[in-house]
Amino acid sequence: MKACLKCKYLTDKDRCPICNSEVSENWRGLLIVLDPLRSEIAKKVKIDIKGKYALSVK
């Protein structure tokens, strides 16, 4: 898995499918958002699309 440098979305692709930014294999932590509209954590980190996200990307 690779993480987007901008939005931290986890993907297997070479570019982020959400924001088309570069991705990195150097990431830590995992946040799975199932319902971004009702999730307090998703609101705090400004996530509005469900999926898997990295907590830290370098």
N, C-alpha and C positions, 0 to 999 in steps of 0.2 A: 504494500500500500504506500501511496505517496500523499502528502498533504499540500494543499494550496498555500502559497506564501501570503496571500491576501486574505482569503475568507476562511482558511483552515479546513476546508472540506476534504475528506479522504476519498481518494480515487485510485484506480489502476492506470489511468490514462496519463499521457505526457503533458497535457494542459488541463486546467480545471474546467469541468463541464458547466460550472455555474458562472464564473466570472472571467474565464479564459486567461487566467494568470499562470505564471510558472509554478511548478510543483517541486517539492523536495522530499527526499527519503529520510531526512533527519528531523523527526518529530517525536513528541512525547505526549502521553496522556490520551485518553479516549473519552469522548462525550457522544452518546447516542441520543438523538432527539427524535422522539416518536410523534409528539404533538406540539409543534412550536407555538401555537396560539395559546395553549394552556400551561405551558412550561415556564415557571419563574426563572429558571436558569437560562433557558433560551432567550428570554427577554433581556436578562442582564448582559449576555454576551452578544446580543443583537443578531440572533439567528432566526430566520423566518422560513427556512426550508428544512423539511425533515431529512435526516441522514446521519452519517457518522462524521465527527469533527475531531481534530487534534486540539489539545489544550495549548501546546507550544510547538512552534515550527521555527527551524533555523535554516 
